[in-house]
Amino acid sequence: MLGTRGGRIAGRAGYAASCLLAAVLLAVSGYAYRVTALVGGIESGAALPGESGTSTGAMNILLMGLESRTNYWGQTLSSQLLTAMHAGSVYGVNHESVGGQDTNTLILVHIFAGGERAVGFSIPRDDWVTFPQAYDGQSQGKIDQAYGLAYAQSLSATVSSTMTSKQRYELANQKGQLAEVATVESVTGQHVWDFAEVNLAGFFSLAQAFNGIEVCVKPYNGGTNLQDANSGFNAVLDGYRLKEGGSQYLHLAADQALAFVRERDNLPNGDLDRTHRQQAVLDYVIWKLKTGGILTDLGQLTALLGTASQYIMIDPGWNLLDFSTQMHALSGQHLKFYTAPIVGYETIDGEDANEIDIPAIRAAIKAKFTAPASTSTSTSTSTKKAAPVPAASTVTVDVYNGGTTSGLATGVSSALVAKGYKAGVVTNASAQPKTPAAGAEVFYGAGTSANAAKIASYFGATATALTSLKAGHVEVLLGTGSTVVPASLAPAATAAAPPGPATSAGNNGASGGAVTVTPNAKYGIPCEY
């Protein structure tokens, strides 16, 4: 049953963790050859089935951030650390089930051959899935639960064994890793070559190593997103008083940086907006690594990797030294993030969950993970020229809103008019006989195929001919998951524009949109709620 995002929404920490995990692995790994001993000291997790034995060339990496309030050997984090992270108490962890072993961050990253470009998909933790196998009789649940369910099942199975406590927890982590990898592969249709995970304590220590994190915040609903009891985020207490509609860059110490990426209660789109906060932090960290002298200062690099190696776990088949040979060229400009699409929201057994369309997720990810076909130079003396695209002013665009966001069709129509198109019908999809899909669809009448293809590109869609549509008309049918105007429809930044915040993708993951950084964004980080 589709519902709203009400109910029990608690602050989570895993998103924070893999922001820095991703940055450290993707940027620092390019310099790993300088600190061989530290790289070799990173904990090894489960061996993945069918590992290729190579860590070069094109590959898929799964980054996981654990919710855990314990270390990898089941020991509860110290009271001082839990308090600093606003993550509960030792008593709560030991007696009240605070925390857990859920992977509240899942980012599937594709590294293209040569290492100069990478694309990542954040997978929302609330996606409701069927696990490849049942754990203690549970065959369905949220995608982030696979790790914790397999982890708990393993501990139960070894409680009477002769294994040491350390061995039991190491095995439990390995079972959790294999379960999560298998679940992600079953949903995305992508083979995972390698994985890396980081626990809760890792974010806090890494954020301290970076001397805090720079973020850009947009106030929402009178600034209610600036304070959150569950996560501990309190920008107002730190002296930041933002005006509604404005944006401001904030430098957050480690505790508030953690709180920033844990908050979701007071954000307009909950967990999906928190995913964008996570991606924005990663943008900043990669910028900091590349420009702050950390990667060229052996002392700073050694200290950072010394911290990271205590909290990062990777599969034993991932050779970071081999991997490092192709990673020098990767920068924030060549690392783009998307959010896997959802269809809508559900309430299942009292739990908030995302309804998903697995074929749509697979198609969206495959499209971005596939390298564009190379074009060969023709040996012919004559080259066929592409037909010119008719002027936008000759095309009328009708927009139908198949989602639940009021005024969205008007917003999309206005953005297209700003691009030069004529405004046509603007109304709800109930006035259109076709049932909306999850993502946006674009149809065209005679004489508008080229324009329709351009319009479809704003929505990540493919234009389709419709014989019943008038000549000179293009129709945009906004899907049930559409929530805001795509960022790609926003006016482009100009060289003369003053420095300012970037804009984030318009659909908050409902149709797989990306976080887009404009050229004049400070540090290359987008502003988020």
Rosetta blueprint (number, residue, H / E / L):
1 M L
2 L E
3 G L
4 T L
5 R L
6 G L
7 G L
8 R L
9 I L
10 A L
11 G L
12 R L
13 A L
14 G H
15 Y H
16 A H
17 A H
18 S H
19 C H
20 L H
21 L H
22 A H
23 A H
24 V H
25 L H
26 L H
27 A H
28 V H
29 S H
30 G H
31 Y H
32 A H
33 Y H
34 R H
35 V H
36 T H
37 A H
38 L H
39 V H
40 G H
41 G L
42 I L
43 E E
44 S E
45 G L
46 A L
47 A L
48 L L
49 P L
50 G L
51 E L
52 S L
53 G L
54 T L
55 S L
56 T L
57 G L
58 A L
59 M E
60 N E
61 I E
62 L E
63 L E
64 M E
65 G E
66 L E
67 E L
68 S L
69 R L
70 T E
71 N L
72 Y L
73 W L
74 G L
75 Q L
76 T E
77 L L
78 S L
79 S H
80 Q H
81 L H
82 L H
83 T H
84 A H
85 M L
86 H L
87 A L
88 G L
89 S L
90 V H
91 Y H
92 G H
93 V H
94 N H
95 H H
96 E L
97 S L
98 V L
99 G L
100 G L
101 Q L
102 D L
103 T E
104 N E
105 T E
106 L E
107 I E
108 L E
109 V E
110 H E
111 I E
112 F L
113 A L
114 G L
115 G L
116 E L
117 R L
118 A E
119 V E
120 G E
121 F E
122 S E
123 I L
124 P L
125 R L
126 D L
127 D E
128 W E
129 V E
130 T E
131 F E
132 P E
133 Q E
134 A E
135 Y E
136 D L
137 G L
138 Q E
139 S E
140 Q E
141 G E
142 K E
143 I L
144 D L
145 Q H
146 A H
147 Y H
148 G H
149 L H
150 A H
151 Y H
152 A H
153 Q H
154 S H
155 L H
156 S H
157 A H
158 T L
159 V L
160 S L
161 S L
162 T L
163 M L
164 T L
165 S H
166 K H
167 Q H
168 R H
169 Y H
170 E H
171 L H
172 A H
173 N H
174 Q H
175 K H
176 G H
177 Q H
178 L H
179 A H
180 E H
181 V H
182 A H
183 T H
184 V H
185 E H
186 S H
187 V H
188 T H
189 G L
190 Q L
191 H L
192 V L
193 W L
194 D E
195 F E
196 A E
197 E E
198 V E
199 N L
200 L H
201 A H
202 G H
203 F H
204 F H
205 S H
206 L H
207 A H
208 Q H
209 A H
210 F L
211 N L
212 G L
213 I E
214 E E
215 V E
216 C E
217 V E
218 K L
219 P L
220 Y L
221 N L
222 G L
223 G L
224 T H
225 N H
226 L H
227 Q E
228 D L
229 A L
230 N L
231 S L
232 G L
233 F L
234 N E
235 A L
236 V L
237 L L
238 D L
239 G L
240 Y L
241 R L
242 L L
243 K L
244 E L
245 G L
246 G L
247 S L
248 Q E
249 Y E
250 L E
251 H E
252 L E
253 A L
254 A H
255 D H
256 Q H
257 A H
258 L H
259 A H
260 F H
261 V H
262 R H
263 E L
264 R L
265 D L
266 N L
267 L L
268 P L
269 N L
270 G L
271 D H
272 L H
273 D H
274 R H
275 T H
276 H H
277 R H
278 Q H
279 Q H
280 A H
281 V H
282 L H
283 D H
284 Y H
285 V H
286 I H
287 W H
288 K H
289 L H
290 K H
291 T H
292 G L
293 G L
294 I L
295 L L
296 T L
297 D L
298 L H
299 G H
300 Q H
301 L H
302 T H
303 A H
304 L H
305 L H
306 G H
307 T H
308 A H
309 S L
310 Q L
311 Y L
312 I E
313 M E
314 I E
315 D L
316 P L
317 G L
318 W L
319 N L
320 L H
321 L H
322 D H
323 F H
324 S H
325 T L
326 Q L
327 M L
328 H L
329 A L
330 L L
331 S L
332 G H
333 Q H
334 H H
335 L E
336 K E
337 F E
338 Y E
339 T E
340 A L
341 P L
342 I L
343 V L
344 G E
345 Y E
346 E E
347 T E
348 I E
349 D L
350 G L
351 E E
352 D E
353 A E
354 N E
355 E E
356 I L
357 D L
358 I H
359 P H
360 A H
361 I H
362 R H
363 A H
364 A H
365 I H
366 K H
367 A H
368 K H
369 F H
370 T L
371 A L
372 P L
373 A L
374 S L
375 T L
376 S L
377 T L
378 S L
379 T L
380 S L
381 T L
382 S L
383 T L
384 K L
385 K L
386 A L
387 A L
388 P L
389 V L
390 P L
391 A L
392 A H
393 S H
394 T H
395 V L
396 T E
397 V E
398 D E
399 V E
400 Y E
401 N E
402 G L
403 G L
404 T L
405 T L
406 S L
407 G L
408 L H
409 A H
410 T H
411 G H
412 V H
413 S H
414 S H
415 A H
416 L H
417 V H
418 A H
419 K L
420 G L
421 Y L
422 K E
423 A E
424 G E
425 V E
426 V E
427 T E
428 N E
429 A H
430 S H
431 A H
432 Q L
433 P L
434 K L
435 T L
436 P L
437 A L
438 A L
439 G L
440 A L
441 E E
442 V E
443 F E
444 Y E
445 G L
446 A L
447 G L
448 T L
449 S H
450 A H
451 N H
452 A H
453 A H
454 K H
455 I H
456 A H
457 S H
458 Y H
459 F L
460 G L
461 A L
462 T L
463 A E
464 T E
465 A E
466 L L
467 T L
468 S L
469 L L
470 K L
471 A L
472 G L
473 H E
474 V E
475 E E
476 V E
477 L E
478 L E
479 G L
480 T L
481 G L
482 S L
483 T L
484 V L
485 V L
486 P L
487 A H
488 S H
489 L H
490 A L
491 P L
492 A L
493 A L
494 T L
495 A L
496 A L
497 A L
498 P L
499 P L
500 G E
501 P E
502 A E
503 T L
504 S L
505 A L
506 G L
507 N L
508 N L
509 G L
510 A L
511 S L
512 G L
513 G L
514 A E
515 V L
516 T L
517 V L
518 T L
519 P L
520 N L
521 A E
522 K E
523 Y E
524 G E
525 I E
526 P E
527 C L
528 E E
529 Y L
